[in-house]
Amino acid sequence: MSHTDTAKFISFASPKGGVGKSTSCLAIAGALIAAGEKVRIIDFDQTETIWRWYSDSPTAKAIPNLTVEKGPTENLGAYITDLYDTATD
């Protein structure tokens, strides 16, 4: 895997619960981190599964190159546009 100056976006979406969105996200995030990449997870899921795991776990917060945050509930379009326009790594 080569390091570049541009961010890559991977999204997981399904209207159905229990299909493995959070599990898949964390598995790919772990593989990217193991390869030396920086990973930023923005959890938009109503259940906030990844956000709750991260915010409740001191071990998760200690993972190098991992950032997890909750996605906004308002002005989503502007948030995504700004994220895309300003993302560099």
C-alpha positions in Angstrom: 0.0 0.0 0.0 1.5 3.3 -0.9 1.1 6.5 1.1 -0.3 9.5 -0.7 -1.2 13.0 0.2 -4.9 12.6 -0.7 -7.5 11.1 1.5 -9.5 8.0 0.5 -13.1 7.6 1.5 -14.7 4.2 2.3 -18.3 4.1 3.3 -20.5 1.4 4.7 -24.3 1.8 4.4 -27.4 -0.3 4.7 -30.9 0.4 5.9 -30.9 -2.9 7.7 -29.3 -3.5 11.0 -27.1 -6.5 11.9 -25.5 -6.8 8.4 -21.9 -6.2 9.5 -21.4 -2.5 8.7 -19.5 -1.7 12.0 -17.6 -5.0 12.0 -16.5 -4.5 8.4 -15.5 -0.9 9.1 -13.4 -1.8 12.1 -11.8 -4.8 10.3 -10.7 -2.6 7.3 -9.7 0.2 9.7 -7.5 -2.3 11.6 -5.9 -3.5 8.4 -5.2 0.0 7.2 -3.7 1.0 10.6 -1.5 -2.1 10.5 -0.3 -1.0 7.1 0.8 2.4 8.6 -2.2 4.4 7.4 -4.1 7.1 9.4 -7.8 6.2 9.8 -10.6 8.6 10.7 -14.0 7.0 11.3 -17.0 9.2 11.3 -20.0 7.3 12.7 -23.3 8.3 11.2 -25.2 5.3 12.4 -28.2 5.9 14.7 -27.0 3.3 17.1 -23.5 4.9 17.3 -21.9 1.5 17.7 -18.4 2.5 16.8 -18.6 5.8 18.5 -19.8 4.1 21.8 -17.1 1.5 21.6 -14.4 4.1 21.1 -15.6 6.7 23.6 -16.1 4.0 26.3 -12.8 2.2 25.8 -9.4 3.6 26.9 -7.8 0.8 24.9 -9.5 2.0 21.7 -8.4 5.6 22.3 -4.8 4.4 22.6 -4.7 2.9 19.1 -2.2 4.9 17.1 -3.4 6.6 13.9 -7.1 6.1 14.8 -9.6 8.9 15.2 -13.3 8.2 15.8 -16.1 10.9 15.9 -19.8 11.1 15.6 -21.2 12.5 12.4 -23.4 15.6 12.6 -27.2 15.3 12.5 -27.7 18.6 10.8 -26.2 20.3 7.7 -24.9 16.9 6.5 -24.3 18.0 2.9 -22.2 20.9 4.0 -20.2 18.7 6.4 -19.5 16.1 3.7 -18.5 18.8 1.2 -16.1 20.4 3.7 -14.7 17.0 4.7 -14.0 16.1 1.0 -12.6 19.6 0.2 -10.2 19.7 3.2 -9.2 16.0 3.7 -5.5 15.5 3.0 -4.6 12.2 4.8 
